[in-house]
Amino acid sequence: DIVMTQGALPNPVPSGESASITCQSSKSLLHSNGKTYLNWYLQRPGQSPQLLIYWMSTRASGVSDRFSGSGSGTDFTLKISSVEAEDVGVYYCQQFLEYPRTFGGGTKLELK
Amino acid sequence: EVQLVESGGGLVQPGRSLKLSCAASGFTFSNYYMAWVRQAPKKGLEWVATISTSGSRTYYPDSVKGRFTISRDNAKSSLYLQMNSLKSEDTATYYCARRDYTSFAYWGQGTLVTVSS
């Protein structure tokens, strides 16, 4: 199984500052079609997860351009510029290259 | 508007069975792979099952393989998860999700399953 490992944030993050969340996979997520099968989700308190980023760097419909994804085949970063109150929650990375689909353990973002 | 509404959760004893349902609306259900993802209390996300558009192909992690069965009724725009031989570690909120290409683009609100004597 592909293991997804997420880093922690130096919480709380001051409002208006940027925050970067890291994720590492135990295997390259680069598909033969040139796309990297890495997704990012946000789960706000008391809510269901929502898709933020797919194919490592493509924002899902309706997602603020304050969110951006980048990385290589095994190391990934989700950057949130100018953190706002609505960004609070737990962020998960997920690989979609192979079964079983696996998630990282989550990274909590708290606001100062 | 895409809507996924789960139901069927509740308290069940270890070793017993439970069947979850997910009612889909706002899109052509038969065109999409569907999945179940669960979240144990205060824990992270765990993928549980995926089913192809026709239902002919299903996928499971080892943790539930042989005990859980995902199915669908395209005529009713409904997704199901039959859970047998339930264990305490199956206690979780179960989410229904629509697969778009290579992600889970839409999620339901979840239904809580508690396995306890």
Boltz contact constraints between the chains, C-beta under 6 A:
constraints:
  - contact:
      token1: [A, 37]
      token2: [B, 102]
      max_distance: 6.0
  - contact:
      token1: [A, 39]
      token2: [B, 103]
      max_distance: 6.0
  - contact:
      token1: [A, 48]
      token2: [B, 95]
      max_distance: 6.0
  - contact:
      token1: [A, 48]
      token2: [B, 107]
      max_distance: 6.0
  - contact:
      token1: [A, 48]
      token2: [B, 109]
      max_distance: 6.0
  - contact:
      token1: [A, 48]
      token2: [B, 110]
      max_distance: 6.0
  - contact:
      token1: [A, 49]
      token2: [B, 107]
      max_distance: 6.0
  - contact:
      token1: [A, 51]
      token2: [B, 103]
      max_distance: 6.0
  - contact:
      token1: [A, 51]
      token2: [B, 105]
      max_distance: 6.0
  - contact:
      token1: [A, 54]
      token2: [B, 103]
      max_distance: 6.0
  - contact:
      token1: [A, 92]
      token2: [B, 45]
      max_distance: 6.0
  - contact:
      token1: [A, 96]
      token2: [B, 102]
      max_distance: 6.0
  - contact:
      token1: [A, 99]
      token2: [B, 59]
      max_distance: 6.0
  - contact:
      token1: [A, 100]
      token2: [B, 47]
      max_distance: 6.0
  - contact:
      token1: [A, 100]
      token2: [B, 61]
      max_distance: 6.0
  - contact:
      token1: [A, 101]
      token2: [B, 47]
      max_distance: 6.0
  - contact:
      token1: [A, 103]
      token2: [B, 44]
      max_distance: 6.0
  - contact:
      token1: [A, 103]
      token2: [B, 45]
      max_distance: 6.0
  - contact:
      token1: [A, 105]
      token2: [B, 44]
      max_distance: 6.0
  - contact:
      token1: [A, 106]
      token2: [B, 44]
      max_distance: 6.0
